[in-house]
Amino acid sequence: MEARLNLTHIIGKGISPQQFMDDMQIRTMEISNIPNTKEKLISVYENFTWTQEEQKVFFTALNNRSDLHCLILCTDWCPDVIWNVPLLFRVMEQSRISTEVLLMEEHMETMDLFLTDGGRAQPIAVILNVSGEVLGRWGARPAYIQAVMDRFKKNNPDKQKADYKGKLNQIYREIGELYHASNEYQKVMLHELKDLFTTFPS
């Protein structure tokens, strides 16, 4: 059971959200239509607004809990990170939950505890209690976007096929379009995070 997983030994091994943003390399992601990854992530972070007051109220109420800690497993070269991590940062700030980023390459053992369909999808946000026990996780994408990838993997089980890479790139393109289309993904993500937090013992 994931709930009994304990990551006390990892707490304090990461970097701060600000350091992650400062240290990002600037990359161009053509397939995902992101000309400058650092600029995009910072723009999503700075332009974030709470569109639903009750969600803001819900996360603000978590300020009273000093027993939660968040680890975000990610890298700066994944498009889902560019869209989703700034939101995770904002939610944790609003909730006053201490947060650190674990760069995936430096924390493979931890990353491999939180695989998505057997793969290292990112970002993964892991919420711990004061004893370091894992209460829950979110990631790597809002469910309706993840569903696009799930369908693809189900229909294309053979990674060795000649056209696999081309088809996969097409899926990444579609996923990129879903993120670009609107802030719908943010609404869904906030809803999913709220649902997740509601399951934690108070």
Buried (B, 14 or more C-beta within 10 A) or exposed (E): EEEEBEBEEBBEEBBEBEEBBEEBEEBEBEBBBBEBBBEBBBEBBEEBEBEEEEBBEBBEEBEEBEBBBBBBBBBBBBBBBBBBBBBBBBBBBBBBBBBBBBBBEEBEEBBEBBEBEEEBBBBBBBBBBEEBBBBBBBBBBBEEBBEBBBEBBEEBEEEEEEEBEEEBEEBBEEBBEBBEEEBEBBBBBBBBBBEBBEEBEE
